[in-house]
Amino acid sequence: MTESPQAASAPDAGGARERLAAVRAEVGKAVVGQDAAVSGLLVALLCGGHVLMEGVPGTAKTLLVRTLAGALSVGTRRVQFTPDLMPGDITGSMVIDSRQGAELTFREGPVFTNLLLADEINRTPPKTQSALLEAMEEGQVSVDGVSHPLPAPFLVAATQNPVEYEGTYPLPEAQLDRFLLKVVLPIPEREQELEILRRHAAGFNPRDVRAAGVTAVAGPADIAAGQAAVGTVSVSPEVVGYIVDIARATRESPSLSLGVSPRGATALLRSARAWAWLTGRDFVTPDDVKALAHATLVHRLGLRPEAELEGVDVAEVLASALNSVPVPR
C-alpha cells in the first residue's frame, strides 16, 4: 500500500520537535534573552493556547512575536488596544460592497491571522476585551449569526504593562482564564543589555528581522505534528494526582479568594505535556509540572482584600501552595 502525497509530506514528530527547538536559536538572532517567553509561546502553540505577556515598555514584546512569526513562517498582526477600540475593529464587521451590488459582506478583522499581538489589552473596555473570548476559546468569530473559522495555528499574545495603571481596565477572570500561560519579560541582565546595545551600534533594525538573519526553520505543519504528538505524551496517575492536589491547595489557602479551577488544573496538565515533549520525553514528570506551574496558574489566582492590604504577593502564595504538596516519586 502506497502512502498518499499528504502522508508522505507530513513531518514526523521527531523532525518537528527538532525544527521547533531550532526556533529558539532563530529568535535569539533578533531578541536577546527572554528564553522563558520564547518557551512559553512554543508551549502555548503546541497546546492551542494563548499567552499573556507582562513587562515594562522596551522589553521586546512586539519584536519577540514578530520574530517568532518569521521563524515559524506564519502570519502575524498587531492591534493596539485603546479606550475607543470597538469589537468590530478586532473581529471584523459587515460592510456594504458596491462591487457586489451594494450587498452586505463580511470584512475580516486583524484577528484573522496566526499570531495576534494584542498590545496593552487592558487599555480597552471589557466589552471590547470580550470580543476575543470566542476567538480564543473556539477558534472562530461569529458575526450576524454566521461563524467564520480562524486560520490554524491561532495564538493570541496579549501584553499588559505592570507600571502604568492609569487608564486601564482590569481583565475579567473569564478573560484571564482563557490564557494558558502568563509570562513575565524582565529587564535584561547587564551582559544581555550590553549585547543589545552592541547589536544596535552595529546597525540592527528591530523593524527588519530578516536583516538580522532570521529565517523560517519550522512551519504550520510542524506545529500540527507537534500538537498531535503532545496528545500522546503519557501522564501517570501519580502525576495527575499531584496536579489535582496543587489546585486544591490553592483553594484552601487563607490568602486567596479565588483558587485554581478545574480548567486551570487541565491547563497545567496540557502545558506540562507540551514541555515534556519539547524536552524529548514521551511522559510527564513532577518536575515538568513544577516548571510550568507558575506560568500556568499565577494569573488564575485572586488575593483576599486583607491579603492585598498586607502586601502579600500572589506568586509567593502559589509557591507556598506548591511546597505544601508532596512530590510523587
NORSULSUL-V955365 format. One record per residue. N is the residue number from 1. NEAR is the number of other C-alpha atoms within 8 Angstrom. Layout:
BEGIN
<<N,NEAR> <N,NEAR>>
END
This chain:
BEGIN
<<1,2> <2,3> <3,7> <4,6> <5,6> <6,7> <7,7> <8,7> <9,6> <10,8> <11,9> <12,7> <13,10> <14,6> <15,8> <16,14> <17,13> <18,8> <19,11> <20,13> <21,9> <22,9> <23,13> <24,11> <25,8> <26,13> <27,14> <28,9> <29,10> <30,12> <31,11> <32,9> <33,7> <34,9> <35,7> <36,7> <37,11> <38,12> <39,9> <40,11> <41,10> <42,9> <43,11> <44,15> <45,14> <46,13> <47,11> <48,10> <49,14> <50,15> <51,16> <52,12> <53,14> <54,12> <55,13> <56,11> <57,6> <58,5> <59,10> <60,8> <61,11> <62,7> <63,11> <64,11> <65,12> <66,10> <67,13> <68,11> <69,12> <70,12> <71,14> <72,12> <73,11> <74,10> <75,8> <76,12> <77,10> <78,9> <79,10> <80,8> <81,12> <82,8> <83,7> <84,5> <85,9> <86,7> <87,11> <88,8> <89,10> <90,12> <91,14> <92,13> <93,11> <94,9> <95,8> <96,8> <97,10> <98,7> <99,5> <100,6> <101,6> <102,8> <103,8> <104,8> <105,8> <106,8> <107,8> <108,9> <109,11> <110,13> <111,12> <112,9> <113,12> <114,12> <115,15> <116,16> <117,14> <118,13> <119,11> <120,12> <121,12> <122,12> <123,11> <124,14> <125,9> <126,9> <127,7> <128,11> <129,14> <130,9> <131,11> <132,10> <133,10> <134,11> <135,12> <136,13> <137,7> <138,6> <139,11> <140,11> <141,11> <142,8> <143,9> <144,4> <145,5> <146,6> <147,8> <148,8> <149,7> <150,12> <151,9> <152,6> <153,11> <154,13> <155,14> <156,12> <157,13> <158,13> <159,14> <160,12> <161,11> <162,8> <163,5> <164,6> <165,7> <166,4> <167,5> <168,9> <169,9> <170,5> <171,9> <172,7> <173,7> <174,6> <175,11> <176,10> <177,11> <178,11> <179,11> <180,12> <181,13> <182,13> <183,12> <184,8> <185,12> <186,8> <187,6> <188,9> <189,6> <190,6> <191,7> <192,10> <193,9> <194,8> <195,9> <196,9> <197,8> <198,8> <199,9> <200,9> <201,7> <202,6> <203,6> <204,9> <205,9> <206,7> <207,5> <208,7> <209,13> <210,7> <211,8> <212,10> <213,8> <214,14> <215,8> <216,9> <217,12> <218,14> <219,10> <220,11> <221,9> <222,14> <223,14> <224,10> <225,13> <226,12> <227,12> <228,8> <229,10> <230,12> <231,7> <232,7> <233,13> <234,8> <235,10> <236,8> <237,6> <238,7> <239,12> <240,10> <241,8> <242,13> <243,12> <244,9> <245,9> <246,11> <247,14> <248,10> <249,12> <250,13> <251,11> <252,8> <253,10> <254,5> <255,9> <256,14> <257,10> <258,9> <259,14> <260,14> <261,8> <262,7> <263,8> <264,13> <265,12> <266,8> <267,10> <268,14> <269,11> <270,9> <271,14> <272,13> <273,16> <274,12> <275,11> <276,15> <277,14> <278,9> <279,6> <280,7> <281,9> <282,9> <283,11> <284,15> <285,9> <286,10> <287,6> <288,12> <289,13> <290,9> <291,8> <292,12> <293,10> <294,11> <295,10> <296,14> <297,12> <298,12> <299,9> <300,13> <301,13> <302,9> <303,11> <304,9> <305,6> <306,6> <307,11> <308,10> <309,7> <310,6> <311,6> <312,10> <313,7> <314,10> <315,8> <316,8> <317,11> <318,11> <319,9> <320,8> <321,12> <322,10> <323,7> <324,7> <325,10> <326,6> <327,6> <328,7> <329,2>>
END
